[in-house]
Amino acid sequence: MVTRVESAAATRRTLLDDAAALLDSGGPDAVTLREVGARAGLSRGAPYRHFANKETLLTAVAAEGWERIGDRMHALRTDSRLLPADTLRRALLGVIEISRRQPHLYHLMFSAPAADPTAVARAAQRMCDEFTHIVAAVVGEQHAQRCAALLLTGAHGAAGLEMSGLLSTDKWHTTAEELTDSLIAAIAPT
C-alpha cells in the first residue's frame, strides 16, 4: 500500500517531469501550473499543494538540472578508466551538451531564480565542488578553484555563442569542442 508521503512524492515527481517537458518544448512561457497539472491528470488546484506558483516550480526544475549535472560530474570523477584530462573534457562538453539539447533549461539554470534560490544554489554548489575536484586532478589543488571558474566560464561562453549562432559564423571558424580543447590546453599544457 502506498503511503500519503509516497503518493505526494510521486505526484511532485510527475509535476516536475511534466514541467521540464513543457519547458523543453516551449520555454518558460509554456509552463503553467494549470497545464502541468492537466498533463499529470490532476485537478486544477492539485499542483498548488506542491508549488506555490510557477516561479517555485521553475526554480525546482532548475535545481534538478543542476543536480543532474552534479551527478554526471560525480560519475565522471569516480570513473577510474578515464585519464584526468579526458574526464575534464567530458565534464565541460556535458555542460555544453545541455545547452544544445535543452536550451530553455540551460538558460533557466544560468538565470537568477525567481523564487527562493536556496535549492538552486545548493545544487549548483555541489556541481561546482564536483567539477573543482575534476580540475584538481589536472592542475593540482592549489590552482583548482581559479582554473575551474575559468573553464566553466569559457564553456558557458562557448555555449552562449553557439546558441546565438555567432560561433558558426565565418568570423570564428571554430566549434565549442575546439574551444573546450583550447581551454584545457591553456590550463594544462602538454
C-alpha positions as CSV (number, residue, x, y, z in Angstrom):
1,M,0.0,0.0,0.0
2,V,1.3,3.5,-0.9
3,T,1.6,5.9,1.9
4,R,0.5,9.6,1.7
5,V,4.1,10.6,1.7
6,E,5.0,8.3,-1.1
7,S,1.9,9.4,-3.1
8,A,2.8,13.1,-2.6
9,A,6.4,12.4,-3.6
10,A,5.3,10.6,-6.8
11,T,2.9,13.5,-7.6
12,R,5.6,16.0,-7.1
13,R,8.0,13.9,-9.3
14,T,5.3,13.8,-12.1
15,L,4.7,17.5,-11.9
16,L,8.5,18.2,-12.2
17,D,8.8,15.9,-15.1
18,D,5.8,17.4,-16.9
19,A,7.1,20.9,-16.2
20,A,10.5,20.0,-17.6
21,A,8.9,18.6,-20.7
22,L,6.8,21.7,-21.2
23,L,9.9,23.9,-20.7
24,D,11.9,21.8,-23.3
25,S,9.1,22.1,-25.8
26,G,8.1,25.7,-25.4
27,G,10.2,27.6,-23.0
28,P,9.2,29.2,-19.7
29,D,6.0,30.7,-21.1
30,A,4.7,27.2,-21.9
31,V,4.9,26.2,-18.3
32,T,1.8,26.9,-16.3
33,L,0.6,25.1,-13.2
34,R,-2.7,24.5,-14.9
35,E,-1.0,22.8,-17.9
36,V,1.4,20.9,-15.8
37,G,-1.5,19.6,-13.6
38,A,-3.5,18.7,-16.7
39,R,-0.7,16.7,-18.1
40,A,-0.3,14.9,-14.8
41,G,-4.1,14.2,-14.8
42,L,-4.6,16.2,-11.7
43,S,-7.2,18.8,-10.7
44,R,-6.5,22.5,-11.3
45,G,-5.7,23.0,-7.6
46,A,-3.5,20.0,-7.0
47,P,-0.2,21.4,-8.3
48,Y,-0.6,24.3,-5.8
49,R,-0.3,21.8,-3.0
50,H,3.3,21.2,-4.2
51,F,4.3,24.5,-5.6
52,A,3.1,28.0,-4.6
53,N,3.3,29.3,-8.1
54,K,5.0,28.9,-11.5
55,E,8.2,30.5,-10.2
56,T,8.7,28.0,-7.4
57,L,8.0,25.2,-9.9
58,L,10.6,26.5,-12.4
59,T,13.1,27.1,-9.6
60,A,12.7,23.4,-8.6
61,V,13.2,22.4,-12.3
62,A,16.4,24.5,-12.4
63,A,17.6,22.9,-9.2
64,E,17.1,19.4,-10.6
65,G,19.0,20.4,-13.7
66,W,22.0,21.3,-11.5
67,E,21.6,18.1,-9.5
68,R,21.7,16.1,-12.7
69,I,24.9,17.9,-13.8
70,G,26.4,17.3,-10.4
71,D,25.5,13.6,-10.6
72,R,27.2,13.4,-14.0
73,M,30.3,15.2,-12.8
74,H,30.5,12.8,-9.8
75,A,30.2,9.8,-12.1
76,L,32.9,11.1,-14.4
77,R,35.2,12.0,-11.4
78,T,34.9,8.5,-10.0
79,D,35.3,6.7,-13.3
80,S,38.9,5.2,-12.9
81,R,39.0,4.2,-16.6
82,L,39.4,7.9,-17.7
83,L,42.5,10.0,-17.7
84,P,42.1,13.2,-15.8
85,A,42.2,15.4,-18.9
86,D,39.6,13.2,-20.6
87,T,37.4,13.5,-17.5
88,L,37.7,17.2,-17.7
89,R,36.9,17.4,-21.4
90,R,33.8,15.2,-20.9
91,A,32.7,17.3,-18.0
92,L,32.9,20.6,-19.9
93,L,31.3,19.1,-23.0
94,G,28.5,17.8,-20.8
95,V,27.6,21.3,-19.8
96,I,27.7,22.4,-23.4
97,E,25.5,19.5,-24.5
98,I,22.8,20.6,-22.1
99,S,22.7,24.0,-23.9
100,R,22.2,22.1,-27.2
101,R,19.6,19.5,-26.1
102,Q,17.7,21.6,-23.5
103,P,18.4,25.3,-24.3
104,H,15.4,26.5,-22.2
105,L,16.6,24.5,-19.2
106,Y,20.1,25.7,-19.7
107,H,19.0,29.4,-19.8
108,L,16.8,28.8,-16.7
109,M,19.7,27.2,-14.8
110,F,22.1,30.1,-15.6
111,S,19.5,32.8,-14.6
112,A,18.7,34.1,-11.2
113,P,15.9,32.1,-9.7
114,A,12.6,33.9,-9.5
115,A,11.7,32.0,-6.2
116,D,13.8,31.0,-3.2
117,P,17.3,30.4,-4.6
118,T,18.4,28.1,-1.8
119,A,17.9,24.7,-3.6
120,V,19.4,26.0,-6.8
121,A,22.4,27.4,-5.0
122,R,22.9,24.2,-3.1
123,A,22.7,22.1,-6.3
124,A,24.9,24.4,-8.3
125,Q,27.5,24.5,-5.5
126,R,27.6,20.7,-5.4
127,M,28.2,20.6,-9.2
128,C,30.9,23.2,-8.8
129,D,32.5,21.2,-6.0
130,E,32.5,18.0,-8.2
131,F,33.9,20.0,-11.1
132,T,36.6,21.5,-8.9
133,H,37.7,18.0,-7.9
134,I,37.9,17.1,-11.6
135,V,40.0,20.1,-12.3
136,A,42.3,19.5,-9.3
137,A,43.2,16.1,-10.8
138,V,44.6,18.0,-13.8
139,V,46.1,21.2,-12.3
140,G,46.5,20.4,-8.6
141,E,44.7,21.6,-5.6
142,Q,46.4,25.0,-5.4
143,H,45.1,26.2,-8.8
144,A,41.9,24.1,-8.9
145,Q,39.3,26.8,-7.9
146,R,40.6,29.5,-10.2
147,C,41.0,27.1,-13.2
148,A,37.6,25.6,-12.5
149,A,36.0,29.0,-12.7
150,L,37.9,29.9,-15.8
151,L,36.9,26.6,-17.5
152,L,33.2,26.9,-16.6
153,T,33.1,30.5,-17.7
154,G,34.7,29.5,-21.0
155,A,32.4,26.6,-21.6
156,H,29.4,28.8,-20.7
157,G,30.7,31.4,-23.2
158,A,31.2,28.8,-25.9
159,A,27.6,27.5,-25.3
160,G,26.2,31.0,-25.4
161,L,28.0,31.9,-28.6
162,E,26.9,28.6,-30.2
163,M,23.2,29.1,-29.0
164,S,23.1,32.6,-30.5
165,G,24.6,31.3,-33.8
166,L,27.7,33.5,-33.5
167,L,30.1,30.6,-33.1
168,S,29.3,29.2,-36.5
169,T,29.9,32.4,-38.4
170,D,32.7,32.8,-40.9
171,K,34.4,35.1,-38.4
172,W,35.3,32.5,-35.8
173,H,35.8,29.3,-37.8
174,T,35.7,27.1,-34.6
175,T,33.4,24.9,-32.6
176,A,32.5,24.6,-28.9
177,E,34.6,21.4,-28.9
178,E,37.6,23.1,-30.3
179,L,37.3,25.9,-27.8
180,T,37.0,23.4,-25.0
181,D,40.2,21.7,-26.1
182,S,41.9,25.1,-26.2
183,L,40.7,26.0,-22.7
184,I,42.1,22.7,-21.4
185,A,45.4,23.2,-23.2
186,A,45.7,26.7,-21.7
187,I,45.5,25.4,-18.1
188,A,47.3,22.1,-18.6
189,P,49.8,22.4,-21.4
190,T,51.2,19.1,-22.5
